[in-house]
């Protein structure tokens, strides 16, 4: 099974021409059958699956606590959003950023970016205070993890290009005993990693046998130490971008739109829709040139041309779009302003990363094109059968998203249409080139990000708890600043649901509303997020939607965003990350970090950005190390709430002592003044 490995050499820059486009249309490779016998066994105390920011933060805290951490990642870069997904523009809110109120590891990451470039914003972008090169982010984070291992006397075992194929459980099924993974590397005389787009390789990665493109090493991960009885002797942390282990383990989870309720009153569906998740994006980089470039139209461009748009009149300016997420600017341009937005003009050598809603966002929303398979779809495709797991994604949607992104570059430089604003808005801008090659910002021959930027995947349903009989969940009303006095809510919600909404929003007046002493129309709503006694981290961002489209295919002429999906969009109060949102049902030695914690569809639109991911990972890593030290399972810390478990308070104090905040300053049921937090 395991062949001798070699270092792949050679770098190339390929223009956006048919030679690159043809990488998308290669026929799949024939494969044989294998039984998946492990080539090697690796021991861990904490197995982190997913090397994005949440997974990196989990590993960082585990290493500082002196633990042996195995970190696996489907790509060969650590960092997720800021590296392999290409979204290297830190999403931050002004108040939190001005106070630098973040987890210690996130602050270290920001400082290392500053040291790397001698400034925090080498791209001079205007969407963020920090835009930088994705390939640099991988190096920065890997150095951070190695240094954390030295400082904490922990051990890092890093497994890039690795996917989890199978999980093995104890007889009662509540503990993961081992995990079988497949690591791939280029086969002898094959092309280097990152030559082909994800859609052309992902199915191969989940197959046991070697193939003409890849040699495989089958790895069995097991606990480093064995404990007697039913006490977990290691922890598996789900930190993937789509909730992969959640799907594989088949624990209860949600996907897509939740049914409208008093907890999720802005939902676009009365019954819910698992196929409508937020759009996902293959980012790419483009460079400003002195002379006009020759650009060949991709053969599939006419299919996607009806989709592309600047979206809004106030955004309909090429320079504005290019500098939005500019990640490198060797020379600062002249000041410009468009629709009240200030930025500096592009100059030769500037590099921009593109991530645009009506550009390279691919937004399927039906059962025939949804990216993340539902439980029924997983069952129907055989992925829940022993050895049948293939990642839980629709490969065809990945392929079409790749085409959409390549077509979007052509639209930017040569297009003259605009699906939302009409004729006469879009003009060609030929003095730009598409960056590709192993030494390009995305580190791929094809120029697209190694993995798409995922805004939403599977979200666990936490365990039933006091006040949460159907399973713990963070809902829309737990953090939204929305004005629920709008007539929309009185007209859309039933009288009973409307009363329940205002009872839930009443805060300290709730008992008076329940007893009928105060009517819903008299309630002074609380002006803060829900406060959780088991909070392990923090986050703050707007509820930001990239809605699915109404029908299939997403790029069809005249297609529209799903009606009502943006109803829940808007500002949010600073919020918390409770431990109960990180504990799945059924399995006692799994923790969830990142976007797959127990949130609703609307809450997830805010619980997805960079600093949140890091804070959730810091909570997961600290909790796993603490549970191993104390010989307890995390659910034992919260199953008695609302009365506090003394050990829970010890865990929270440890986080705070390590400069990992669990609450924002002045968080209290008596503090209703959060207007300054923007």
Phi, psi and omega in degrees: 000315183267124176260164175297143183260160176216160176276127179279128181248166175104131177230152182210153173246123181242128179287164179283086182225184182299331180297324178280316181302326183295340177298337181280346189244018179290143179290146178296153183271137177291144184229155175260183183254143178220155181270357176073032177294127183299141173275331180206158177243133183236135181258146179215161165261327176227119175258114180257119181256109183116116185260025175287194183296323178294317179293320178297319179293322176300312180297319181303311181288324176297320179291319178295335176274003176084018183267160173272117186242124170262127181239117178252151180211136183294328176264187178257015176238140171270146176127340175055248184308316188272357181227277187295337178262353171078358183272066185272053174225109189292120176279111183222153176265146188303315185292313179299321180292319182295329179267356183049046183266080184224171174296153184300321181292323178293321176296321177295319177301313180299318182292323179292326174297316179300317181293324181300316186253357187065017173193160183275340186232070181294344178270351182050041177283167179245357178280339189211167172276355182210111173232135190206179185278127181303321182296328177291327182299320177301313181297318181298313183291320180295321175296321178301315181293319179295321178292323177297322178298319179294314183293320183267356183060036173264180181233123177260127173242106190259125183235084175287165176054045187227134177237151176271130184255320184215152174239142179242136185243162173287171185304326180274353174077009183259358179227136174279120181273325181200165177225135178259128182236159176237121175254137182241153174211162183301137174292161179304128179070010176272166178290157184295164170304152177069021172282317185255152177297158184306319184299337182267356183232337190298322181292326177295321183299332183266005177262137180295317188288153170299159179223170178303333181269326191226138164270145183241143169241124180265122186243134175252117177267132180222163177298146178288325179230149179254131178251145179287156174074210187256020179275128180302135178252003169198168179232138176254122182252118176281112179225026180284171184279341183238006184073043186300312181294330177297316177293317180296317180284344178058040172278160181301132178207165175249159178211131178076211188283135175272152176300146178296136179205178178290344177270335181228061190290342181266008181303142180278002183220135177289334186247348182094161179206107184286349185270344184263089171257169179296154181297154177241160193219126165274113177277164175209168180242144178223150187238137175286134182241163180285320183250153174300144180255157175268125182238126180267132180294126175299144183299336181265001186304316181303332179294325186258348182305323181294353182267324194292141181195153168288346175083305185228149178304324182287352178247003190276064178214125184299313181300323178298314181292318182296317184277351181309307177237051176289126187254353177205132180215098183291338180220125183288131180276181180287148178298138176226164177211137176219126180052037178084359179263125181264140177199173176256143185296149175298144174233162182301130181098349176296142178238131180240142171261133184255129180207093191227133187304305180266033177234273182253012168288122174260126195229061177291155182206023179234170184290348180264351182220002180301143183283309185270116184294141175282169177304318180296320180290323176298318179296315183293330180269003176079012184282346177265358175284155179307125179074008185265355186295131181232021178101344174075020182239155176274111184297324181297325178289326173299316182298315182292326177294325177296315177298317180304316182292316178296322177293326179296319176302315180298322178298317181300318186268337186227349185288154179227012180248163175209114188294334183256334186250350175086190185286157174083006182259312185269130176238154177292151176220081190283349186274054178214149177232149179278131183263125180215166182117158184294341177258014178276169182304327180271348176069028181230148177297325182276346175089345177279158175302151183297330181215146180289151173289116183260123178267340184200137175224215176287143181233122183296157166257118182295178182284148175305139183210174178302121182086355181224067185297335181262006179116138185297136178209143169270120185256170178310310187287353178286346183211353184283144173269007188306147176274098183278007170275353178304144183300335179308316186287323178293326181278327186274322182274147174294159178306320180294316181293323179296319178294319177299320179302311184284337172293318180291331181273354189286343181063236183289349178268002187303316182299321179296324177291316180299321181279358178082008181281335178231129179279158179304327182288346181259356185291134169267105187296151174293145182243058178197170174280166174298137179261128184249128179292345181251023181297134178243359183191180185222165174197159175204122175194160176290157172281101194244118186253140167238079194294154172292163179270163189288322182217175184256142357280158183301327185275003184301141179305134178081359179296150182231162173295148179304128184300133176088353184294330181273001180301323182276355183290153178146192184283155178230154173282157171306135188234172184243164179242098182283148178301324181299335178282352184251000183251114179284165171285158172078316188252124186272343181245031172241135171240152181243131176234153178090210190288351184262013174293173187283082174239162172278173179301317182285316178299324181299336180291344174253327181276060182212359188268177192304305185292327175297313181304317181295316182297320178294322178293322177299320177295318181293315181296318179293319180295317180298315179295320180294317181296321177295319181295319186269350181069036179232166175259145183305324182297335179293339180283340187235354186287352177256001180300144020278337174300135185283138171277130181304324181292328177298319179293325176296317179298314181295320178296326178294317177300312180297318180297332178270013179062040171243092187300142176251353178205154175282159180304139176067022176291123184193152176294344181268346180268112179249010186254089180242017183296333182283346181271100183244000000 
